[in-house]
Amino acid sequence: MIAPMPTAADLMPLLPELVLIGAAFFLLMLDLFLDESRRIVTHALAVVAMVVTGLLIAAGVGGQGTVLGGMFIRDTAADVLKVAVLGTSALSMLYLWPFLRARDLYRGEIAVLVMFATAGMMLLVSAGSLVMIYLGLELLALCSYALVAIDRDNALSSESAIKYFVLGSLASGLLLYGMSLVYGATGSLDLARIAEAVSAGGESGTTATMLLTGVVFMLAGVAFKFGGAPFHMWLPDVYTGAPTPITQFVGSAPKLASFGMAYRLFEVGAGGLDDRWRLLFAVIAVASLAVGNLAAMVQSNFKRMLAYSTVSHVGFLFMGIAGGGEQGFAAAMFYAISYAIMSVAAFGAIVVMASRGFEADRIDDYRGLNARSPWMAGFILCVMASLAGLPPFLGFWAKLAVLRAALDGGMLWLAIVGVVFAVVGAFYYLRVVKAMYFDKADGEVHAIVASRPLRTVFAVNALGLLALGIAWNPIMAWCQRAFA
């Protein structure tokens, strides 16, 4: 019997995604009629479309429910992540325009690519089926590859894009192979039915072995998308080679989508095997903390240092997932949201400091910054302190939440490892602070030429880390409500 076609009322939970995708297609056509001097129109409308979509979700327009036979799920967890994804993406777009425009790199399709990538992230966090997970993931990945390669005349950028594409394709293959094994073991692509099959299955036999192997391959694919060790090899090169605001976007919002994918695959789909995959997440967390922090300590390039620090932050996020349960995933979601905001601010500092011919991507470029721009040095200090996890900034509460989740999950050893590497990680963030406040500038001193609106955006972004650190309880409450 053929299932009836869904009505408009049936598709209402999909309304935010439809609005964003419809706006992306509209802007794609509108850009054909705009010359270079009016490209700001496309960019501004893209930001407005993402803000409006976020407001629709926050207001509950369309309601929660399942669509397309359970392939798409809109629940509280999805709504919280979507609002965070849209907010982070819109914030990244505010940094993107002046930087690329000053270097004659802005193209009309950039805003559209960001919108389609954001739509892919929204589909990913609402996936109720392996098919929807792969659809959202590839929509995000293909747009990200194109964005990284936007500076076609830059050899480093092109090399980074090729590495990203090749390694990303390998990771997608690993994930798809894992999904095929899970499908073969359970006979279903639907995550709810997979969960039933996992709960009903035995602990041994060929089917159980196939299922466990599939889960391992899926975890490898998820770890690659996060940038966790030992699947992090793409991350430093991509972060260094891509234009800074593109790195800013790739390094922030997709982490939220990757968390949503991990939650759907492992807690919703393979929750019956949590005693197995929690240990695997813990092992990758330790590897990420060690590799990320130790490698970041020896970097002189600011973007490359932030890339390796991302690996370490993935380790903390995985610590929350390894804790398991409602509290573990709530803590991991809180960490993902906190890190996305911190990542935008960290790369935003480079965007504000940079000018044409001066990328401000070396730590030495920040020597003596306090002497010539105390306010800018103070804002960057807020960002570094939050990334280091110093109280009362947002990063401190995020680290505390995942450490508590690891303890609640019976992983005292993992929490101890996390505390040790949190102390180690503070070294390279404080090195930037030392350069700004205690070192003298060497050679030519470049003036900060960023416009007042851009500097205002960065100031709000940086001070927001302090404000959210003081008022972090509502965000944590939303995260806990998502898994209650």
Legacy VTK file of the C-alpha trace (Angstrom):
# vtk DataFile Version 3.0
C-alpha trace
ASCII
DATASET POLYDATA
POINTS 484 float
0.000 0.000 0.000
1.369 3.406 -1.018
1.599 5.909 1.820
-0.484 9.099 1.313
1.304 12.305 0.374
1.987 14.542 3.384
-0.214 17.620 3.666
0.939 21.156 4.489
-0.111 20.606 8.117
2.019 17.440 8.274
5.092 19.402 7.143
4.746 22.236 9.655
7.629 21.003 11.891
9.829 21.410 8.789
8.810 25.057 8.349
12.073 26.648 9.621
14.172 24.502 7.262
11.843 25.288 4.363
12.059 29.016 5.106
15.864 28.971 5.177
16.245 26.832 2.045
13.628 28.918 0.214
15.505 32.084 1.171
18.767 30.553 -0.070
17.251 29.794 -3.480
15.762 33.302 -3.638
19.141 34.907 -2.869
20.840 32.656 -5.421
18.559 34.086 -8.108
18.692 37.646 -6.762
22.485 37.659 -6.893
22.332 37.271 -10.665
20.913 40.790 -10.912
23.310 42.489 -8.511
26.679 43.969 -9.430
29.737 43.955 -7.168
28.866 47.236 -5.484
25.495 45.877 -4.281
26.561 42.429 -3.070
26.041 43.663 0.485
22.314 43.220 -0.197
22.700 39.456 -0.620
24.848 39.225 2.467
22.533 41.307 4.654
19.443 39.377 3.537
21.222 36.083 4.318
21.884 37.252 7.885
18.259 38.390 8.218
17.008 35.034 6.909
19.052 33.130 9.511
17.914 35.410 12.336
14.256 35.099 11.282
14.578 31.306 11.057
16.079 31.215 14.538
13.224 33.343 15.893
10.672 31.014 14.285
12.244 28.057 16.083
12.556 29.882 19.398
8.893 30.903 19.171
7.867 27.305 18.477
6.332 28.103 15.084
5.410 24.863 13.310
5.414 22.870 16.513
7.359 19.758 17.389
6.789 16.332 15.906
8.006 13.855 13.312
7.849 14.275 9.544
8.452 12.043 6.532
7.721 8.780 8.282
10.026 9.484 11.213
13.013 10.550 9.072
12.839 14.072 10.528
12.365 14.701 14.251
11.779 18.108 15.761
12.129 17.966 19.535
13.541 20.214 22.251
17.123 19.020 21.705
16.870 19.802 17.987
15.371 23.242 18.626
18.086 24.259 21.109
20.839 23.153 18.738
19.213 24.821 15.731
18.898 28.165 17.501
22.577 27.907 18.505
23.611 26.914 14.956
21.680 29.773 13.363
22.947 32.309 15.896
26.562 31.220 15.479
26.307 31.178 11.674
24.735 34.653 11.583
27.449 35.965 13.905
30.144 34.484 11.657
28.558 36.211 8.656
28.983 39.601 10.341
32.757 39.048 10.413
32.884 37.565 6.932
31.785 40.490 4.754
34.405 43.178 5.615
37.323 40.722 5.607
36.613 39.137 2.220
35.432 42.392 0.657
38.718 44.126 1.532
40.616 41.359 -0.288
38.320 41.176 -3.343
37.392 37.618 -2.355
33.687 38.073 -1.733
31.385 36.323 -4.174
27.612 36.267 -4.118
27.533 32.509 -3.715
29.366 32.671 -0.363
26.246 33.724 1.540
24.207 31.066 -0.248
26.776 28.369 0.559
26.711 29.348 4.239
22.915 29.162 4.213
22.853 25.721 2.592
25.532 24.516 5.019
23.403 25.806 7.888
20.356 24.011 6.455
22.424 20.822 6.348
23.286 21.275 10.015
19.618 21.752 10.867
18.673 18.548 9.060
21.521 16.732 10.792
20.405 17.558 14.337
16.797 16.581 13.506
17.636 13.300 11.797
15.524 10.314 12.728
17.028 8.057 10.096
20.477 7.113 8.851
19.453 8.474 5.441
18.649 11.923 6.862
21.922 11.942 8.810
23.907 11.305 5.664
21.880 13.829 3.647
22.439 16.596 6.204
26.093 15.704 6.634
26.897 15.797 2.930
24.993 19.046 2.409
27.140 20.575 5.139
30.376 18.968 3.929
30.082 19.889 0.244
29.330 23.523 1.060
32.254 23.602 3.511
34.672 22.249 0.880
33.634 25.011 -1.521
33.954 27.724 1.144
37.469 26.634 2.147
38.546 26.819 -1.512
37.054 30.262 -2.133
40.501 31.902 -2.468
41.414 30.063 -5.648
44.588 32.054 -6.332
46.090 31.142 -2.958
48.120 27.927 -3.165
47.832 27.272 0.583
44.065 27.681 0.500
43.718 25.359 -2.498
45.941 22.754 -0.849
43.844 22.937 2.330
40.644 22.487 0.352
42.014 19.414 -1.434
43.121 17.850 1.867
39.753 18.636 3.396
37.901 17.119 0.439
39.989 13.944 0.261
40.049 13.261 4.004
36.430 14.321 4.365
35.441 11.859 1.664
37.366 9.132 3.499
35.557 9.954 6.747
32.189 9.963 4.974
33.060 6.543 3.575
33.871 5.257 7.066
30.591 6.601 8.386
28.605 5.197 5.480
30.262 1.792 5.858
29.387 1.791 9.550
25.796 2.682 8.729
25.600 -0.153 6.200
26.792 -2.628 8.826
24.234 -1.334 11.335
21.535 -1.622 8.674
22.646 -5.154 7.900
22.549 -6.104 11.585
19.217 -4.484 12.442
17.355 -4.485 9.114
16.302 -0.841 9.461
17.478 2.680 8.676
15.150 4.236 11.254
16.962 5.159 14.477
14.019 4.226 16.706
13.786 0.764 15.164
17.559 0.369 15.352
17.315 1.120 19.078
14.641 -1.579 19.458
16.761 -4.087 17.561
19.819 -3.250 19.664
17.842 -3.700 22.898
16.401 -7.012 21.720
19.665 -8.372 20.298
22.010 -10.775 22.011
25.498 -10.110 23.284
27.196 -12.537 20.920
26.907 -13.959 17.434
27.566 -12.687 13.937
24.814 -10.071 14.083
26.128 -8.579 17.329
29.662 -8.492 15.930
28.435 -6.740 12.785
26.531 -4.224 14.887
29.509 -3.431 17.105
31.781 -3.087 14.087
29.289 -0.686 12.524
29.185 1.401 15.693
32.995 1.626 15.728
33.107 2.806 12.108
30.357 5.359 12.764
32.263 6.658 15.763
35.369 7.071 13.612
33.342 9.125 11.133
31.868 11.273 13.900
35.294 11.822 15.479
36.632 13.011 12.125
33.832 15.536 11.714
34.578 16.840 15.212
38.345 16.850 14.642
39.124 14.514 17.523
42.453 12.667 17.694
43.623 10.562 15.947
41.232 11.764 13.204
42.345 15.395 13.453
44.956 15.489 10.686
42.835 17.692 8.399
42.060 20.323 10.970
45.332 22.331 11.390
45.903 22.616 7.632
42.312 23.630 6.868
42.184 26.179 9.680
45.493 27.699 8.584
44.873 27.704 4.835
41.285 28.922 4.640
40.459 32.647 4.846
40.042 33.489 8.539
36.252 34.133 8.557
35.708 30.862 6.659
37.792 29.107 9.313
35.661 30.909 11.880
32.474 29.445 10.396
33.860 25.935 9.795
35.278 25.814 13.328
32.146 26.853 15.207
28.614 25.966 14.050
29.503 22.536 12.540
30.675 21.403 15.999
27.096 21.848 17.190
25.820 19.803 14.261
28.419 17.112 14.933
27.204 16.886 18.524
23.641 16.518 17.261
24.768 13.739 14.928
26.571 11.955 17.773
23.477 12.184 19.974
21.166 10.811 17.291
23.476 7.984 16.266
24.657 6.770 19.635
22.123 7.742 22.292
18.955 7.526 20.176
20.066 4.715 17.859
22.687 2.651 19.694
21.783 3.568 23.270
21.612 -0.108 24.224
25.364 -0.379 23.615
26.294 2.651 25.692
28.648 0.661 27.885
30.756 -0.001 24.766
30.692 3.342 22.944
31.054 5.401 26.115
34.451 3.798 26.676
35.448 4.511 23.064
34.467 8.165 23.475
36.547 8.292 26.675
39.608 6.912 24.878
39.267 9.440 22.037
38.759 12.182 24.632
42.087 11.356 26.286
43.876 11.177 22.924
42.378 14.517 21.870
43.318 16.211 25.132
46.900 14.971 24.895
47.504 15.619 21.193
45.643 18.927 21.089
47.220 20.539 24.129
50.781 19.318 23.573
50.780 20.282 19.887
49.231 23.711 20.578
52.031 24.552 23.032
54.683 24.641 20.299
52.771 26.621 17.659
53.778 30.128 16.626
50.914 30.580 14.156
47.812 31.810 15.979
45.326 30.029 13.692
47.247 26.774 13.908
47.368 27.082 17.686
43.599 27.561 17.748
43.238 24.540 15.479
45.078 22.263 17.891
43.221 23.819 20.798
40.027 22.783 18.999
41.234 19.195 19.184
41.634 19.573 22.946
38.175 21.117 23.295
36.723 18.165 21.386
38.320 16.016 24.076
36.395 17.893 26.769
33.172 17.630 24.781
33.686 13.873 24.349
34.222 13.685 28.107
30.616 14.764 28.582
29.355 12.217 26.048
31.428 9.503 27.735
29.699 10.378 31.004
26.483 9.256 29.351
22.902 9.728 30.430
20.823 12.877 30.439
23.349 14.861 32.462
26.249 13.786 30.273
24.590 14.846 27.028
23.264 18.061 28.593
26.813 18.923 29.711
28.208 18.060 26.271
25.567 20.225 24.570
26.373 23.105 26.930
30.055 22.678 26.097
29.354 22.590 22.343
27.327 25.818 22.526
29.929 27.510 24.729
32.802 26.477 22.480
30.992 27.652 19.337
30.646 31.148 20.838
34.269 31.135 22.038
35.550 29.930 18.669
33.750 32.714 16.810
35.288 35.239 19.211
38.813 33.775 18.920
38.900 33.932 15.140
37.007 37.220 15.294
40.029 38.702 17.066
42.191 37.800 14.076
39.620 39.239 11.641
39.520 42.555 13.524
43.304 42.793 13.829
43.975 41.897 10.178
44.244 44.239 7.228
45.045 43.757 3.566
48.589 42.406 3.389
48.663 41.699 7.120
46.781 38.599 8.273
47.551 38.956 12.027
47.862 35.174 12.214
51.112 34.986 14.170
51.260 35.215 17.944
54.151 37.689 17.614
51.788 40.049 15.752
50.093 40.703 19.099
53.246 41.854 20.905
52.691 45.124 22.744
49.027 45.345 21.733
48.043 46.744 25.130
50.327 49.753 24.645
48.609 50.833 21.417
45.071 49.522 21.922
44.182 48.680 25.534
40.535 48.003 24.729
41.361 45.481 22.002
43.884 43.759 24.284
41.226 43.578 26.996
38.685 41.993 24.665
41.190 39.398 23.469
42.099 38.729 27.106
38.421 37.857 27.759
38.460 35.389 24.864
41.707 33.715 25.921
40.591 33.496 29.552
37.329 31.836 28.522
39.092 29.342 26.252
41.513 28.551 29.088
38.587 27.904 31.418
39.259 30.645 33.948
36.398 31.760 36.223
34.027 33.540 35.903
34.075 33.214 32.118
31.770 30.885 30.172
34.525 28.390 29.393
35.038 27.658 33.090
31.444 26.529 33.613
31.534 24.483 30.414
34.620 22.576 31.585
33.148 22.147 35.062
29.954 20.685 33.573
31.716 17.986 31.534
34.069 17.110 34.404
31.035 16.621 36.644
29.385 14.492 33.935
32.459 12.245 33.775
32.365 11.829 37.570
28.637 11.046 37.518
29.311 8.475 34.800
31.800 6.635 37.030
34.885 7.828 35.117
37.014 9.424 37.827
40.187 8.672 35.869
38.856 10.606 32.879
37.983 13.613 35.031
41.509 13.617 36.497
43.011 13.542 32.995
40.728 16.437 32.040
41.845 18.558 35.012
45.525 17.920 34.251
45.207 18.929 30.609
43.033 21.926 31.478
46.040 23.245 33.421
48.387 22.384 30.550
46.090 24.093 28.054
46.121 27.356 30.001
49.810 27.787 29.057
49.382 28.581 25.372
46.388 30.866 25.915
48.314 32.827 28.537
51.211 33.037 26.074
49.010 35.260 23.903
48.161 37.376 26.947
51.875 37.669 27.770
52.619 38.850 24.233
49.945 41.551 24.458
50.794 42.870 27.908
54.468 42.151 28.613
56.287 42.003 25.251
57.315 44.904 23.067
56.372 45.031 19.414
59.077 43.921 16.965
59.447 45.601 13.604
56.561 47.375 11.876
53.458 48.043 13.956
50.226 47.649 11.986
47.330 49.882 12.890
43.887 48.363 13.516
41.869 49.415 10.469
38.693 47.440 11.152
35.508 49.473 10.909
33.683 50.602 14.034
30.719 48.214 13.441
33.083 45.246 13.153
34.947 46.220 16.303
31.601 46.606 18.071
30.544 43.109 17.017
33.804 41.695 18.374
33.482 43.655 21.615
29.964 42.309 22.199
31.149 38.807 21.282
34.081 38.944 23.707
32.236 40.601 26.584
29.389 38.157 26.016
31.701 35.402 27.241
31.931 37.205 30.571
28.219 38.023 30.700
27.226 34.451 29.856
29.731 33.195 32.403
27.944 35.186 35.073
24.481 34.162 33.839
25.190 30.634 32.594
22.350 28.905 34.454
19.595 29.577 31.864
21.688 28.048 29.064
22.444 24.963 31.145
18.767 24.700 32.084
17.789 24.717 28.399
20.317 21.982 27.699
19.022 19.869 30.576
15.433 20.390 29.436
16.411 19.074 26.001
17.206 15.629 27.434
14.741 15.480 30.319
LINES 1 485
484 0 1 2 3 4 5 6 7 8 9 10 11 12 13 14 15 16 17 18 19 20 21 22 23 24 25 26 27 28 29 30 31 32 33 34 35 36 37 38 39 40 41 42 43 44 45 46 47 48 49 50 51 52 53 54 55 56 57 58 59 60 61 62 63 64 65 66 67 68 69 70 71 72 73 74 75 76 77 78 79 80 81 82 83 84 85 86 87 88 89 90 91 92 93 94 95 96 97 98 99 100 101 102 103 104 105 106 107 108 109 110 111 112 113 114 115 116 117 118 119 120 121 122 123 124 125 126 127 128 129 130 131 132 133 134 135 136 137 138 139 140 141 142 143 144 145 146 147 148 149 150 151 152 153 154 155 156 157 158 159 160 161 162 163 164 165 166 167 168 169 170 171 172 173 174 175 176 177 178 179 180 181 182 183 184 185 186 187 188 189 190 191 192 193 194 195 196 197 198 199 200 201 202 203 204 205 206 207 208 209 210 211 212 213 214 215 216 217 218 219 220 221 222 223 224 225 226 227 228 229 230 231 232 233 234 235 236 237 238 239 240 241 242 243 244 245 246 247 248 249 250 251 252 253 254 255 256 257 258 259 260 261 262 263 264 265 266 267 268 269 270 271 272 273 274 275 276 277 278 279 280 281 282 283 284 285 286 287 288 289 290 291 292 293 294 295 296 297 298 299 300 301 302 303 304 305 306 307 308 309 310 311 312 313 314 315 316 317 318 319 320 321 322 323 324 325 326 327 328 329 330 331 332 333 334 335 336 337 338 339 340 341 342 343 344 345 346 347 348 349 350 351 352 353 354 355 356 357 358 359 360 361 362 363 364 365 366 367 368 369 370 371 372 373 374 375 376 377 378 379 380 381 382 383 384 385 386 387 388 389 390 391 392 393 394 395 396 397 398 399 400 401 402 403 404 405 406 407 408 409 410 411 412 413 414 415 416 417 418 419 420 421 422 423 424 425 426 427 428 429 430 431 432 433 434 435 436 437 438 439 440 441 442 443 444 445 446 447 448 449 450 451 452 453 454 455 456 457 458 459 460 461 462 463 464 465 466 467 468 469 470 471 472 473 474 475 476 477 478 479 480 481 482 483
